[in-house]
């Protein structure tokens, strides 16, 4: 598996995690749990942004990765 594939897989996982955490925060009535899930969701969204930036960088530096899709 190439580096870009691994990065894209990690990115997809992080996006899924962020969405699940957001859903958990919306589904609970417990104030502490809601706050925890919201904070975790924000952290996961930051990870998504960083991974997306890395994917974009790798694609710009390694044109052969852009052709794999």
PDB file of N, CA, C and O in Angstrom:
ATOM      1  N   UNK A   1       0.852  -1.173   0.000  1.00  0.00           N
ATOM      2  CA  UNK A   1       0.000   0.000   0.000  1.00  0.00           C
ATOM      3  C   UNK A   1       0.896   1.233   0.000  1.00  0.00           C
ATOM      4  O   UNK A   1       1.834   1.330   0.791  1.00  0.00           O
ATOM      5  N   UNK A   2       0.602   2.158  -0.879  1.00  0.00           N
ATOM      6  CA  UNK A   2       1.429   3.354  -0.995  1.00  0.00           C
ATOM      7  C   UNK A   2       1.141   4.337   0.145  1.00  0.00           C
ATOM      8  O   UNK A   2       0.140   4.231   0.855  1.00  0.00           O
ATOM      9  N   UNK A   3       2.034   5.270   0.285  1.00  0.00           N
ATOM     10  CA  UNK A   3       1.888   6.288   1.323  1.00  0.00           C
ATOM     11  C   UNK A   3       0.585   7.049   1.166  1.00  0.00           C
ATOM     12  O   UNK A   3      -0.119   7.280   2.150  1.00  0.00           O
ATOM     13  N   UNK A   4       0.256   7.439  -0.045  1.00  0.00           N
ATOM     14  CA  UNK A   4      -0.964   8.221  -0.246  1.00  0.00           C
ATOM     15  C   UNK A   4      -2.199   7.406   0.112  1.00  0.00           C
ATOM     16  O   UNK A   4      -3.164   7.945   0.654  1.00  0.00           O
ATOM     17  N   UNK A   5      -2.175   6.115  -0.188  1.00  0.00           N
ATOM     18  CA  UNK A   5      -3.307   5.266   0.178  1.00  0.00           C
ATOM     19  C   UNK A   5      -3.464   5.175   1.690  1.00  0.00           C
ATOM     20  O   UNK A   5      -4.578   5.213   2.212  1.00  0.00           O
ATOM     21  N   UNK A   6      -2.346   5.055   2.382  1.00  0.00           N
ATOM     22  CA  UNK A   6      -2.389   5.012   3.847  1.00  0.00           C
ATOM     23  C   UNK A   6      -2.904   6.326   4.420  1.00  0.00           C
ATOM     24  O   UNK A   6      -3.715   6.334   5.346  1.00  0.00           O
ATOM     25  N   UNK A   7      -2.429   7.430   3.866  1.00  0.00           N
ATOM     26  CA  UNK A   7      -2.895   8.737   4.326  1.00  0.00           C
ATOM     27  C   UNK A   7      -4.388   8.920   4.071  1.00  0.00           C
ATOM     28  O   UNK A   7      -5.117   9.420   4.928  1.00  0.00           O
ATOM     29  N   UNK A   8      -4.830   8.513   2.892  1.00  0.00           N
ATOM     30  CA  UNK A   8      -6.255   8.656   2.568  1.00  0.00           C
ATOM     31  C   UNK A   8      -7.117   7.747   3.425  1.00  0.00           C
ATOM     32  O   UNK A   8      -8.241   8.107   3.774  1.00  0.00           O
ATOM     33  N   UNK A   9      -6.611   6.586   3.765  1.00  0.00           N
ATOM     34  CA  UNK A   9      -7.327   5.680   4.648  1.00  0.00           C
ATOM     35  C   UNK A   9      -7.424   6.289   6.050  1.00  0.00           C
ATOM     36  O   UNK A   9      -8.482   6.238   6.677  1.00  0.00           O
ATOM     37  N   UNK A  10      -6.336   6.857   6.535  1.00  0.00           N
ATOM     38  CA  UNK A  10      -6.345   7.521   7.840  1.00  0.00           C
ATOM     39  C   UNK A  10      -7.292   8.714   7.822  1.00  0.00           C
ATOM     40  O   UNK A  10      -8.010   8.957   8.793  1.00  0.00           O
ATOM     41  N   UNK A  11      -7.293   9.456   6.724  1.00  0.00           N
ATOM     42  CA  UNK A  11      -8.182  10.610   6.591  1.00  0.00           C
ATOM     43  C   UNK A  11      -9.641  10.181   6.646  1.00  0.00           C
ATOM     44  O   UNK A  11     -10.447  10.802   7.339  1.00  0.00           O
ATOM     45  N   UNK A  12      -9.983   9.133   5.927  1.00  0.00           N
ATOM     46  CA  UNK A  12     -11.361   8.640   5.929  1.00  0.00           C
ATOM     47  C   UNK A  12     -11.764   8.167   7.328  1.00  0.00           C
ATOM     48  O   UNK A  12     -12.885   8.416   7.771  1.00  0.00           O
ATOM     49  N   UNK A  13     -10.859   7.496   8.010  1.00  0.00           N
ATOM     50  CA  UNK A  13     -11.140   7.046   9.369  1.00  0.00           C
ATOM     51  C   UNK A  13     -11.355   8.215  10.325  1.00  0.00           C
ATOM     52  O   UNK A  13     -12.250   8.183  11.169  1.00  0.00           O
ATOM     53  N   UNK A  14     -10.532   9.238  10.186  1.00  0.00           N
ATOM     54  CA  UNK A  14     -10.661  10.419  11.044  1.00  0.00           C
ATOM     55  C   UNK A  14     -11.973  11.152  10.778  1.00  0.00           C
ATOM     56  O   UNK A  14     -12.611  11.644  11.708  1.00  0.00           O
ATOM     57  N   UNK A  15     -12.376  11.226   9.509  1.00  0.00           N
ATOM     58  CA  UNK A  15     -13.656  11.855   9.179  1.00  0.00           C
ATOM     59  C   UNK A  15     -14.817  11.082   9.794  1.00  0.00           C
ATOM     60  O   UNK A  15     -15.761  11.670  10.322  1.00  0.00           O
ATOM     61  N   UNK A  16     -14.731   9.751   9.716  1.00  0.00           N
ATOM     62  CA  UNK A  16     -15.777   8.913  10.304  1.00  0.00           C
ATOM     63  C   UNK A  16     -15.837   9.074  11.810  1.00  0.00           C
ATOM     64  O   UNK A  16     -16.920   9.166  12.388  1.00  0.00           O
ATOM     65  N   UNK A  17     -14.682   9.109  12.442  1.00  0.00           N
ATOM     66  CA  UNK A  17     -14.616   9.286  13.886  1.00  0.00           C
ATOM     67  C   UNK A  17     -15.213  10.631  14.297  1.00  0.00           C
ATOM     68  O   UNK A  17     -15.994  10.703  15.246  1.00  0.00           O
ATOM     69  N   UNK A  18     -14.847  11.690  13.587  1.00  0.00           N
ATOM     70  CA  UNK A  18     -15.372  13.022  13.901  1.00  0.00           C
ATOM     71  C   UNK A  18     -16.896  13.041  13.796  1.00  0.00           C
ATOM     72  O   UNK A  18     -17.577  13.626  14.638  1.00  0.00           O
ATOM     73  N   UNK A  19     -17.418  12.401  12.764  1.00  0.00           N
ATOM     74  CA  UNK A  19     -18.872  12.359  12.574  1.00  0.00           C
ATOM     75  C   UNK A  19     -19.553  11.564  13.685  1.00  0.00           C
ATOM     76  O   UNK A  19     -20.600  11.972  14.188  1.00  0.00           O
ATOM     77  N   UNK A  20     -18.968  10.438  14.068  1.00  0.00           N
ATOM     78  CA  UNK A  20     -19.548   9.633  15.146  1.00  0.00           C
ATOM     79  C   UNK A  20     -19.551  10.388  16.468  1.00  0.00           C
ATOM     80  O   UNK A  20     -20.536  10.356  17.205  1.00  0.00           O
ATOM     81  N   UNK A  21     -18.460  11.060  16.762  1.00  0.00           N
ATOM     82  CA  UNK A  21     -18.385  11.813  18.010  1.00  0.00           C
ATOM     83  C   UNK A  21     -19.402  12.946  18.030  1.00  0.00           C
ATOM     84  O   UNK A  21     -20.010  13.222  19.064  1.00  0.00           O
ATOM     85  N   UNK A  22     -19.585  13.599  16.891  1.00  0.00           N
ATOM     86  CA  UNK A  22     -20.583  14.671  16.794  1.00  0.00           C
ATOM     87  C   UNK A  22     -21.979  14.101  17.043  1.00  0.00           C
ATOM     88  O   UNK A  22     -22.790  14.706  17.746  1.00  0.00           O
ATOM     89  N   UNK A  23     -22.250  12.934  16.463  1.00  0.00           N
ATOM     90  CA  UNK A  23     -23.540  12.283  16.660  1.00  0.00           C
ATOM     91  C   UNK A  23     -23.748  11.918  18.125  1.00  0.00           C
ATOM     92  O   UNK A  23     -24.834  12.119  18.668  1.00  0.00           O
ATOM     93  N   UNK A  24     -22.712  11.383  18.765  1.00  0.00           N
ATOM     94  CA  UNK A  24     -22.817  11.064  20.188  1.00  0.00           C
ATOM     95  C   UNK A  24     -23.160  12.304  21.001  1.00  0.00           C
ATOM     96  O   UNK A  24     -23.982  12.245  21.915  1.00  0.00           O
ATOM     97  N   UNK A  25     -22.532  13.419  20.670  1.00  0.00           N
ATOM     98  CA  UNK A  25     -22.790  14.646  21.438  1.00  0.00           C
ATOM     99  C   UNK A  25     -24.229  15.120  21.251  1.00  0.00           C
ATOM    100  O   UNK A  25     -24.824  15.694  22.164  1.00  0.00           O
ATOM    101  N   UNK A  26     -24.785  14.878  20.063  1.00  0.00           N
ATOM    102  CA  UNK A  26     -26.171  15.283  19.810  1.00  0.00           C
ATOM    103  C   UNK A  26     -27.180  14.314  20.420  1.00  0.00           C
ATOM    104  O   UNK A  26     -28.306  14.703  20.733  1.00  0.00           O
ATOM    105  N   UNK A  27     -26.783  13.065  20.588  1.00  0.00           N
ATOM    106  CA  UNK A  27     -27.701  12.026  21.058  1.00  0.00           C
ATOM    107  C   UNK A  27     -27.832  11.946  22.577  1.00  0.00           C
ATOM    108  O   UNK A  27     -28.766  11.321  23.082  1.00  0.00           O
ATOM    109  N   UNK A  28     -26.918  12.565  23.307  1.00  0.00           N
ATOM    110  CA  UNK A  28     -26.957  12.428  24.764  1.00  0.00           C
ATOM    111  C   UNK A  28     -27.561  13.668  25.422  1.00  0.00           C
ATOM    112  O   UNK A  28     -27.448  14.787  24.921  1.00  0.00           O
ATOM    113  N   UNK A  29     -28.196  13.428  26.546  1.00  0.00           N
ATOM    114  CA  UNK A  29     -28.727  14.533  27.344  1.00  0.00           C
ATOM    115  C   UNK A  29     -27.812  14.848  28.525  1.00  0.00           C
ATOM    116  O   UNK A  29     -27.994  15.850  29.217  1.00  0.00           O
ATOM    117  N   UNK A  30     -26.834  13.986  28.741  1.00  0.00           N
ATOM    118  CA  UNK A  30     -25.882  14.184  29.833  1.00  0.00           C
ATOM    119  C   UNK A  30     -24.945  15.330  29.476  1.00  0.00           C
ATOM    120  O   UNK A  30     -24.216  15.268  28.485  1.00  0.00           O
ATOM    121  N   UNK A  31     -24.974  16.376  30.297  1.00  0.00           N
ATOM    122  CA  UNK A  31     -24.197  17.584  30.020  1.00  0.00           C
ATOM    123  C   UNK A  31     -22.697  17.299  29.923  1.00  0.00           C
ATOM    124  O   UNK A  31     -22.029  17.801  29.020  1.00  0.00           O
ATOM    125  N   UNK A  32     -22.172  16.503  30.842  1.00  0.00           N
ATOM    126  CA  UNK A  32     -20.736  16.203  30.826  1.00  0.00           C
ATOM    127  C   UNK A  32     -20.348  15.373  29.617  1.00  0.00           C
ATOM    128  O   UNK A  32     -19.315  15.620  28.994  1.00  0.00           O
ATOM    129  N   UNK A  33     -21.172  14.388  29.281  1.00  0.00           N
ATOM    130  CA  UNK A  33     -20.889  13.555  28.116  1.00  0.00           C
ATOM    131  C   UNK A  33     -20.961  14.391  26.842  1.00  0.00           C
ATOM    132  O   UNK A  33     -20.128  14.247  25.947  1.00  0.00           O
ATOM    133  N   UNK A  34     -21.960  15.263  26.768  1.00  0.00           N
ATOM    134  CA  UNK A  34     -22.107  16.125  25.591  1.00  0.00           C
ATOM    135  C   UNK A  34     -20.868  16.995  25.404  1.00  0.00           C
ATOM    136  O   UNK A  34     -20.368  17.145  24.289  1.00  0.00           O
ATOM    137  N   UNK A  35     -20.376  17.567  26.501  1.00  0.00           N
ATOM    138  CA  UNK A  35     -19.189  18.409  26.439  1.00  0.00           C
ATOM    139  C   UNK A  35     -17.966  17.592  26.012  1.00  0.00           C
ATOM    140  O   UNK A  35     -17.167  18.041  25.190  1.00  0.00           O
ATOM    141  N   UNK A  36     -17.830  16.394  26.576  1.00  0.00           N
ATOM    142  CA  UNK A  36     -16.701  15.548  26.230  1.00  0.00           C
ATOM    143  C   UNK A  36     -16.739  15.181  24.743  1.00  0.00           C
ATOM    144  O   UNK A  36     -15.731  15.304  24.047  1.00  0.00           O
ATOM    145  N   UNK A  37     -17.899  14.731  24.257  1.00  0.00           N
ATOM    146  CA  UNK A  37     -18.005  14.339  22.852  1.00  0.00           C
ATOM    147  C   UNK A  37     -17.785  15.526  21.916  1.00  0.00           C
ATOM    148  O   UNK A  37     -17.201  15.371  20.843  1.00  0.00           O
ATOM    149  N   UNK A  38     -18.242  16.693  22.313  1.00  0.00           N
ATOM    150  CA  UNK A  38     -18.032  17.889  21.496  1.00  0.00           C
ATOM    151  C   UNK A  38     -16.549  18.226  21.410  1.00  0.00           C
ATOM    152  O   UNK A  38     -16.046  18.546  20.333  1.00  0.00           O
ATOM    153  N   UNK A  39     -15.852  18.156  22.532  1.00  0.00           N
ATOM    154  CA  UNK A  39     -14.412  18.427  22.540  1.00  0.00           C
ATOM    155  C   UNK A  39     -13.649  17.394  21.708  1.00  0.00           C
ATOM    156  O   UNK A  39     -12.746  17.742  20.947  1.00  0.00           O
ATOM    157  N   UNK A  40     -14.018  16.136  21.859  1.00  0.00           N
ATOM    158  CA  UNK A  40     -13.361  15.082  21.081  1.00  0.00           C
ATOM    159  C   UNK A  40     -13.637  15.248  19.593  1.00  0.00           C
ATOM    160  O   UNK A  40     -12.755  15.018  18.765  1.00  0.00           O
ATOM    161  N   UNK A  41     -14.849  15.643  19.254  1.00  0.00           N
ATOM    162  CA  UNK A  41     -15.202  15.873  17.857  1.00  0.00           C
ATOM    163  C   UNK A  41     -14.372  17.006  17.267  1.00  0.00           C
ATOM    164  O   UNK A  41     -13.894  16.912  16.136  1.00  0.00           O
ATOM    165  N   UNK A  42     -14.205  18.068  18.031  1.00  0.00           N
ATOM    166  CA  UNK A  42     -13.386  19.193  17.582  1.00  0.00           C
ATOM    167  C   UNK A  42     -11.939  18.755  17.364  1.00  0.00           C
ATOM    168  O   UNK A  42     -11.310  19.135  16.376  1.00  0.00           O
ATOM    169  N   UNK A  43     -11.423  17.962  18.285  1.00  0.00           N
ATOM    170  CA  UNK A  43     -10.061  17.445  18.141  1.00  0.00           C
ATOM    171  C   UNK A  43      -9.948  16.588  16.878  1.00  0.00           C
ATOM    172  O   UNK A  43      -8.989  16.720  16.117  1.00  0.00           O
ATOM    173  N   UNK A  44     -10.922  15.719  16.663  1.00  0.00           N
ATOM    174  CA  UNK A  44     -10.909  14.858  15.475  1.00  0.00           C
ATOM    175  C   UNK A  44     -11.002  15.692  14.194  1.00  0.00           C
ATOM    176  O   UNK A  44     -10.354  15.367  13.199  1.00  0.00           O
ATOM    177  N   UNK A  45     -11.794  16.752  14.210  1.00  0.00           N
ATOM    178  CA  UNK A  45     -11.901  17.629  13.039  1.00  0.00           C
ATOM    179  C   UNK A  45     -10.570  18.327  12.757  1.00  0.00           C
ATOM    180  O   UNK A  45     -10.214  18.546  11.599  1.00  0.00           O
ATOM    181  N   UNK A  46      -9.840  18.674  13.810  1.00  0.00           N
ATOM    182  CA  UNK A  46      -8.508  19.259  13.628  1.00  0.00           C
ATOM    183  C   UNK A  46      -7.559  18.247  13.003  1.00  0.00           C
ATOM    184  O   UNK A  46      -6.743  18.593  12.148  1.00  0.00           O
ATOM    185  N   UNK A  47      -7.669  17.013  13.429  1.00  0.00           N
ATOM    186  CA  UNK A  47      -6.851  15.949  12.842  1.00  0.00           C
ATOM    187  C   UNK A  47      -7.191  15.785  11.369  1.00  0.00           C
ATOM    188  O   UNK A  47      -6.300  15.627  10.535  1.00  0.00           O
ATOM    189  N   UNK A  48      -8.477  15.823  11.049  1.00  0.00           N
ATOM    190  CA  UNK A  48      -8.915  15.727   9.646  1.00  0.00           C
ATOM    191  C   UNK A  48      -8.266  16.832   8.822  1.00  0.00           C
ATOM    192  O   UNK A  48      -7.751  16.575   7.734  1.00  0.00           O
ATOM    193  N   UNK A  49      -8.287  18.039   9.323  1.00  0.00           N
ATOM    194  CA  UNK A  49      -7.698  19.166   8.596  1.00  0.00           C
ATOM    195  C   UNK A  49      -6.197  18.958   8.374  1.00  0.00           C
ATOM    196  O   UNK A  49      -5.683  19.229   7.289  1.00  0.00           O
ATOM    197  N   UNK A  50      -5.508  18.481   9.396  1.00  0.00           N
ATOM    198  CA  UNK A  50      -4.070  18.259   9.265  1.00  0.00           C
ATOM    199  C   UNK A  50      -3.766  17.130   8.283  1.00  0.00           C
ATOM    200  O   UNK A  50      -2.842  17.237   7.477  1.00  0.00           O
ATOM    201  N   UNK A  51      -4.537  16.058   8.349  1.00  0.00           N
ATOM    202  CA  UNK A  51      -4.332  14.954   7.408  1.00  0.00           C
ATOM    203  C   UNK A  51      -4.651  15.382   5.979  1.00  0.00           C
ATOM    204  O   UNK A  51      -3.949  15.002   5.041  1.00  0.00           O
ATOM    205  N   UNK A  52      -5.713  16.174   5.815  1.00  0.00           N
ATOM    206  CA  UNK A  52      -6.066  16.648   4.479  1.00  0.00           C
ATOM    207  C   UNK A  52      -4.948  17.518   3.912  1.00  0.00           C
ATOM    208  O   UNK A  52      -4.624  17.427   2.728  1.00  0.00           O
ATOM    209  N   UNK A  53      -4.367  18.353   4.752  1.00  0.00           N
ATOM    210  CA  UNK A  53      -3.252  19.189   4.309  1.00  0.00           C
ATOM    211  C   UNK A  53      -2.068  18.325   3.886  1.00  0.00           C
ATOM    212  O   UNK A  53      -1.385  18.627   2.906  1.00  0.00           O
ATOM    213  N   UNK A  54      -1.833  17.255   4.629  1.00  0.00           N
ATOM    214  CA  UNK A  54      -0.718  16.366   4.280  1.00  0.00           C
ATOM    215  C   UNK A  54      -0.995  15.622   2.975  1.00  0.00           C
ATOM    216  O   UNK A  54      -0.096  15.473   2.148  1.00  0.00           O
ATOM    217  N   UNK A  55      -2.219  15.158   2.784  1.00  0.00           N
ATOM    218  CA  UNK A  55      -2.598  14.494   1.534  1.00  0.00           C
ATOM    219  C   UNK A  55      -2.396  15.453   0.366  1.00  0.00           C
ATOM    220  O   UNK A  55      -1.819  15.084  -0.657  1.00  0.00           O
ATOM    221  N   UNK A  56      -2.868  16.671   0.523  1.00  0.00           N
ATOM    222  CA  UNK A  56      -2.728  17.667  -0.546  1.00  0.00           C
ATOM    223  C   UNK A  56      -1.253  17.936  -0.844  1.00  0.00           C
ATOM    224  O   UNK A  56      -0.862  18.055  -2.006  1.00  0.00           O
ATOM    225  N   UNK A  57      -0.443  18.032   0.201  1.00  0.00           N
ATOM    226  CA  UNK A  57       0.984  18.280   0.021  1.00  0.00           C
ATOM    227  C   UNK A  57       1.655  17.123  -0.713  1.00  0.00           C
ATOM    228  O   UNK A  57       2.408  17.335  -1.663  1.00  0.00           O
ATOM    229  N   UNK A  58       1.382  15.913  -0.273  1.00  0.00           N
ATOM    230  CA  UNK A  58       2.000  14.742  -0.904  1.00  0.00           C
ATOM    231  C   UNK A  58       1.607  14.672  -2.376  1.00  0.00           C
ATOM    232  O   UNK A  58       2.438  14.373  -3.233  1.00  0.00           O
ATOM    233  N   UNK A  59       0.343  14.946  -2.662  1.00  0.00           N
ATOM    234  CA  UNK A  59      -0.114  14.912  -4.059  1.00  0.00           C
ATOM    235  C   UNK A  59       0.578  15.991  -4.885  1.00  0.00           C
ATOM    236  O   UNK A  59       0.870  15.777  -6.062  1.00  0.00           O
ATOM    237  N   UNK A  60       0.838  17.129  -4.291  1.00  0.00           N
ATOM    238  CA  UNK A  60       1.494  18.201  -5.047  1.00  0.00           C
ATOM    239  C   UNK A  60       2.977  17.906  -5.268  1.00  0.00           C
ATOM    240  O   UNK A  60       3.551  18.308  -6.280  1.00  0.00           O
ATOM    241  N   UNK A  61       3.587  17.209  -4.326  1.00  0.00           N
ATOM    242  CA  UNK A  61       5.007  16.886  -4.425  1.00  0.00           C
ATOM    243  C   UNK A  61       5.271  15.608  -5.220  1.00  0.00           C
ATOM    244  O   UNK A  61       6.346  15.442  -5.797  1.00  0.00           O
ATOM    245  N   UNK A  62       4.304  14.724  -5.249  1.00  0.00           N
ATOM    246  CA  UNK A  62       4.462  13.426  -5.906  1.00  0.00           C
ATOM    247  C   UNK A  62       3.325  13.225  -6.904  1.00  0.00           C
ATOM    248  O   UNK A  62       2.325  12.586  -6.578  1.00  0.00           O
ATOM    249  N   UNK A  63       3.466  13.756  -8.103  1.00  0.00           N
ATOM    250  CA  UNK A  63       2.377  13.716  -9.091  1.00  0.00           C
ATOM    251  C   UNK A  63       1.876  12.312  -9.415  1.00  0.00           C
ATOM    252  O   UNK A  63       0.728  12.156  -9.829  1.00  0.00           O
ATOM    253  N   UNK A  64       2.704  11.295  -9.239  1.00  0.00           N
ATOM    254  CA  UNK A  64       2.261   9.935  -9.557  1.00  0.00           C
ATOM    255  C   UNK A  64       1.111   9.514  -8.639  1.00  0.00           C
ATOM    256  O   UNK A  64       0.306   8.666  -9.023  1.00  0.00           O
ATOM    257  N   UNK A  65       1.017  10.090  -7.425  1.00  0.00           N
ATOM    258  CA  UNK A  65      -0.072   9.743  -6.519  1.00  0.00           C
ATOM    259  C   UNK A  65      -1.406  10.282  -7.003  1.00  0.00           C
ATOM    260  O   UNK A  65      -2.444   9.666  -6.764  1.00  0.00           O
ATOM    261  N   UNK A  66      -1.394  11.400  -7.667  1.00  0.00           N
ATOM    262  CA  UNK A  66      -2.627  11.973  -8.192  1.00  0.00           C
ATOM    263  C   UNK A  66      -3.229  11.057  -9.255  1.00  0.00           C
ATOM    264  O   UNK A  66      -4.451  10.989  -9.389  1.00  0.00           O
ATOM    265  N   UNK A  67      -2.400  10.364 -10.000  1.00  0.00           N
ATOM    266  CA  UNK A  67      -2.868   9.503 -11.090  1.00  0.00           C
ATOM    267  C   UNK A  67      -3.455   8.197 -10.583  1.00  0.00           C
ATOM    268  O   UNK A  67      -4.114   7.496 -11.350  1.00  0.00           O
ATOM    269  N   UNK A  68      -3.243   7.844  -9.328  1.00  0.00           N
ATOM    270  CA  UNK A  68      -3.731   6.568  -8.799  1.00  0.00           C
ATOM    271  C   UNK A  68      -5.229   6.553  -8.595  1.00  0.00           C
ATOM    272  O   UNK A  68      -5.816   5.481  -8.451  1.00  0.00           O
ATOM    273  N   UNK A  69      -5.850   7.690  -8.580  1.00  0.00           N
ATOM    274  CA  UNK A  69      -7.274   7.725  -8.271  1.00  0.00           C
ATOM    275  C   UNK A  69      -8.119   7.547  -9.433  1.00  0.00           C
ATOM    276  O   UNK A  69      -9.344   7.556  -9.313  1.00  0.00           O
TER     277      UNK A  69
END
